[in-house]
Amino acid sequence: MLGIDEEKKGWPHMGEIDIMEHVGRDQDTIHFSLHTAKYNHPKRTQITHTTKIEGVTESFHDYVMDWDEEKISFEVDGVEHCRFLKKDYADSWPFDQPHYLILNVAIGGGFGGKVDMDCLPASMEIEYIRVYQ
């Protein structure tokens, strides 16, 4: 998710919330991350948590982000894996503003690394998306 102030503030000042990231070179690992002006991957300070889920790409899973005034937490299949508290990062917390949802398959780059062409074509299958407010 990206903050709606991208044109005014730019990345990472407007904030980025990674509800779930998966990198092909590490098949059973899921990443949950927040990026802000102070805490972001170019500085290697991003607010992040990784978890191992055996065979995670072999079936559908429910990924949930619970976001309120005090925290952002992440769960998979009903199990909370991490919770980031606003009070711990109050010096750089753009998550009091609206964000929009992005779904993508990114190939390569600084995080993904060198592309193994044997993995192409690639796809992302989504059973459903629900948003509650």
C-alpha positions as CSV (number, residue, x, y, z in Angstrom):
1,M,0.0,0.0,0.0
2,L,1.2,3.5,-0.7
3,G,0.2,6.8,0.9
4,I,-2.0,9.1,-1.3
5,D,0.4,12.0,-0.8
6,E,3.0,10.5,-3.2
7,E,3.0,13.5,-5.6
8,K,3.4,16.0,-2.7
9,K,5.7,14.1,-0.4
10,G,7.2,11.3,-2.5
11,W,8.5,7.9,-1.5
12,P,9.1,7.0,1.3
13,H,7.8,10.1,3.1
14,M,4.2,9.2,2.3
15,G,4.6,5.7,3.7
16,E,4.5,2.2,2.2
17,I,2.9,-0.9,3.9
18,D,3.8,-4.3,2.6
19,I,1.0,-6.5,3.6
20,M,2.9,-9.5,2.2
21,E,6.0,-9.8,0.1
22,H,7.5,-13.0,-1.3
23,V,10.8,-13.4,-3.1
24,G,11.2,-16.3,-5.4
25,R,14.8,-17.1,-4.2
26,D,13.4,-17.8,-0.7
27,Q,10.3,-19.9,-1.3
28,D,9.0,-20.4,2.2
29,T,9.6,-16.9,3.6
30,I,7.0,-14.1,3.8
31,H,8.0,-10.4,4.6
32,F,5.8,-7.8,6.3
33,S,7.3,-4.3,6.2
34,L,6.6,-0.6,6.8
35,H,8.7,2.0,5.0
36,T,8.8,5.7,6.1
37,A,11.2,8.6,5.6
38,K,13.4,7.4,8.5
39,Y,12.8,3.7,8.2
40,N,13.2,2.3,4.7
41,H,15.1,-0.3,2.7
42,P,17.7,2.0,1.0
43,K,18.8,3.0,4.5
44,R,18.4,-0.7,5.6
45,T,16.3,0.6,8.5
46,Q,12.8,-0.6,7.3
47,I,10.4,-1.8,9.9
48,T,10.1,-5.5,9.0
49,H,9.4,-9.0,10.0
50,T,9.9,-12.2,8.2
51,T,8.3,-15.6,8.9
52,K,8.7,-19.1,7.4
53,I,5.6,-20.9,6.2
54,E,6.4,-24.2,4.7
55,G,5.1,-24.5,1.1
56,V,3.5,-21.0,1.2
57,T,3.3,-20.8,-2.6
58,E,1.5,-24.1,-3.0
59,S,-1.9,-23.1,-1.7
60,F,-4.1,-20.1,-0.9
61,H,-3.6,-18.3,2.4
62,D,-5.5,-15.5,4.2
63,Y,-3.3,-12.5,4.7
64,V,-4.7,-9.9,7.1
65,M,-3.5,-6.4,8.0
66,D,-5.2,-4.8,11.1
67,W,-4.5,-1.1,11.1
68,D,-5.7,1.3,13.7
69,E,-4.6,4.5,15.5
70,E,-2.1,2.7,17.6
71,K,-0.6,-0.1,15.5
72,I,-0.4,-2.1,12.3
73,S,-0.4,-5.9,12.7
74,F,-0.1,-8.7,10.2
75,E,-1.5,-12.3,10.3
76,V,-1.5,-15.3,8.0
77,D,-4.4,-17.8,8.3
78,G,-5.6,-16.4,11.6
79,V,-2.2,-16.3,13.3
80,E,-0.7,-13.0,14.1
81,H,3.0,-12.9,13.0
82,C,4.0,-9.3,14.0
83,R,2.7,-6.0,15.4
84,F,4.3,-2.6,14.8
85,L,3.3,0.0,17.4
86,K,3.0,3.7,16.4
87,K,4.6,4.7,19.8
88,D,7.8,2.9,18.9
89,Y,8.2,4.7,15.6
90,A,6.4,8.0,16.3
91,D,9.3,10.1,15.0
92,S,8.4,8.8,11.4
93,W,4.8,7.4,11.2
94,P,2.9,8.5,8.0
95,F,0.2,5.8,8.6
96,D,-2.3,8.3,9.9
97,Q,-3.1,9.2,6.3
98,P,-5.1,7.2,3.7
99,H,-3.2,4.6,1.6
100,Y,-4.2,2.8,-1.6
101,L,-3.8,-0.9,-2.4
102,I,-1.3,-2.3,-4.9
103,L,-1.1,-5.9,-6.1
104,N,1.8,-6.8,-8.3
105,V,4.3,-9.3,-9.4
106,A,7.7,-7.6,-9.4
107,I,10.6,-9.2,-11.2
108,G,14.2,-8.6,-10.3
109,G,15.4,-5.3,-8.7
110,G,17.4,-4.7,-5.6
111,F,15.2,-6.9,-3.4
112,G,14.3,-9.6,-5.9
113,G,17.8,-9.9,-7.3
114,K,18.8,-11.6,-10.5
115,V,16.0,-13.1,-12.4
116,D,16.0,-16.9,-13.1
117,M,14.4,-17.0,-16.5
118,D,13.2,-20.5,-15.8
119,C,10.5,-19.1,-13.4
120,L,8.8,-17.2,-16.3
121,P,6.0,-16.8,-17.1
122,A,5.0,-15.9,-13.6
123,S,1.5,-15.2,-12.2
124,M,-0.2,-14.2,-9.0
125,E,-3.5,-15.8,-8.3
126,I,-5.9,-14.0,-5.9
127,E,-9.0,-15.7,-4.6
128,Y,-10.6,-12.6,-3.1
129,I,-9.9,-9.2,-1.5
130,R,-11.9,-7.7,1.4
131,V,-11.5,-4.3,2.9
132,Y,-13.3,-3.4,6.1
133,Q,-13.5,0.1,7.7
